[in-house]
Amino acid sequence: MLPTQSEGPGSFAQFDLHRVPSPSYVVDQEKIRSNLQILRDIGDRSGAKILIALKAFSMWALSDLIQEYLDGCCSSGLWEARLAREKGFAEKSRSRILSTFSPAYRSGEIHVISSLSDHLIFNHPDSFGIDIAKNSGVSIGLRINPELSLGLDPKYDPCAENSRLGFPLSQLSQDVLSEFDGLHFHTLCEQNFSPLHQTWQRVEEKLGDYLHHFSWINLGGGHHCTRKDYDRESLISLIAEIIDKYDVQVFLEPGEAVALDAGILVGEVVDIMSAAQHHALLDLSATCHAPDVIEAPYRPALLGEADGGEYTYHMGGSSCLTADSFGEYRFDEKLRIGDRVAFLDQAHYTMVKTNTFNGVPLPSLYLWNSKTNELSLIKKFGYEEFVNRLS
Ligand SMILES: Cc1ncc(COP(=O)(O)O)c(C=O)c1O
């Protein structure tokens, strides 16, 4: 079980959960802004270009705000690249960069992806599409696997044994590298500075002076640099040193760090079942609305949970999956039907992953400004979303 990374409710402690229908995601644009300010500061002081990873958070109602601060975005393939172009994630940004990485590209889409992207990153030196990309003029990069596992769950470790993500560092030759303009590695997940530093040392030790050949080096995502305890000064020094030493552009592509602690998932207790244990049955579903709860797995923090509280409930999801549960929580008061609940830190890797398994409705999307208390409905979903995907 992974720990939650939430640092607490922040401004959501003041949010009245009855202001939105249940279920809803509520995103605080001021918290997004303060995360972006931290990222901008890292970019300004280190010289790095900072891209948002759309796979983690791509709420395009906020693309203007996001790109006021960032240098562009990274996409995982054709549809995210299209989204980036259509919704302004790249165009309106400070450096207008769209970088795409996919483990493999399909023949029918490589031309379009090449024309949409500024950087196109390949998973191995013989990847399908390299020649097509070269002819299109896009700047091409190679994702490498530094082969250094730093204490991660293998499920989230691209350096795990037999990983399909990135070409092994030990098998690289200068001939291979000379085909590429850029180098990319992504090995971290919710981590502080030290694993990045160790990974960089491994890459530098192996590639040495050859790093001068590249015009850009992309250090991937997984940097939890908007978290309070992140060692930002060391990150800034390392990036500045890389730029200075190798005369390259350095890119970071964080996802979670943009939206950390910026959203809640609001639900309602629709029934209570007391048998061997107390189950609070919610109109939320972990498997539909917060799939990482089951996939990781992890136990999300809950607004108002009380560590030593007298009453314990299993917060159960509304699908038929036995494991559809958010976990066990303690409260000072008994729960009642109609009570509102809110899971914390639910902006990233949730909206991008939702589904309607069991016909469970999708949560509405709300934007809240914690400074002005203004609340706006961005979108609500109905039966149509469910039925149209099943025809
Ligand atoms: C290639 C790549 N870049 C960036 C990211 C974003 O990582 P995070 O959201 O952990 O910062 C991911 C996440 O899986 C990724 O695979």
Ligand as a Chemical Component Dictionary entry (heavy atoms), coordinates in Angstrom:
data_LIG
# 
_chem_comp.id                   LIG 
_chem_comp.type                 NON-POLYMER 
_chem_comp.pdbx_formal_charge   0 
_chem_comp.three_letter_code    LIG 
# 
loop_
_chem_comp_atom.comp_id 
_chem_comp_atom.atom_id 
_chem_comp_atom.alt_atom_id 
_chem_comp_atom.type_symbol 
_chem_comp_atom.charge 
_chem_comp_atom.model_Cartn_x 
_chem_comp_atom.model_Cartn_y 
_chem_comp_atom.model_Cartn_z 
_chem_comp_atom.pdbx_ordinal 
LIG C1 C1 C 0 7.181 9.799  -19.922 1  
LIG C2 C2 C 0 6.495 10.447 -18.765 2  
LIG N1 N1 N 0 6.693 11.763 -18.529 3  
LIG C3 C3 C 0 6.076 12.399 -17.517 4  
LIG C4 C4 C 0 5.225 11.726 -16.663 5  
LIG C5 C5 C 0 4.543 12.485 -15.540 6  
LIG O1 O1 O 0 4.899 11.965 -14.294 7  
LIG P1 P1 P 0 4.330 12.604 -12.948 8  
LIG O2 O2 O 0 2.894 12.845 -13.126 9  
LIG O3 O3 O 0 4.602 11.551 -11.927 10 
LIG O4 O4 O 0 5.106 13.849 -12.712 11 
LIG C6 C6 C 0 4.992 10.353 -16.856 12 
LIG C7 C7 C 0 4.102 9.602  -15.969 13 
LIG O5 O5 O 0 3.917 8.429  -16.031 14 
LIG C8 C8 C 0 5.637 9.694  -17.953 15 
LIG O6 O6 O 0 5.433 8.398  -18.196 16 
# 
loop_
_chem_comp_bond.comp_id 
_chem_comp_bond.atom_id_1 
_chem_comp_bond.atom_id_2 
_chem_comp_bond.value_order 
_chem_comp_bond.pdbx_ordinal 
LIG C1 C2 SING 1  
LIG C2 N1 SING 2  
LIG C2 C8 DOUB 3  
LIG N1 C3 DOUB 4  
LIG C3 C4 SING 5  
LIG C4 C5 SING 6  
LIG C4 C6 DOUB 7  
LIG C5 O1 SING 8  
LIG O1 P1 SING 9  
LIG P1 O2 DOUB 10 
LIG P1 O3 SING 11 
LIG P1 O4 SING 12 
LIG C6 C7 SING 13 
LIG C6 C8 SING 14 
LIG C7 O5 DOUB 15 
LIG C8 O6 SING 16 
# 
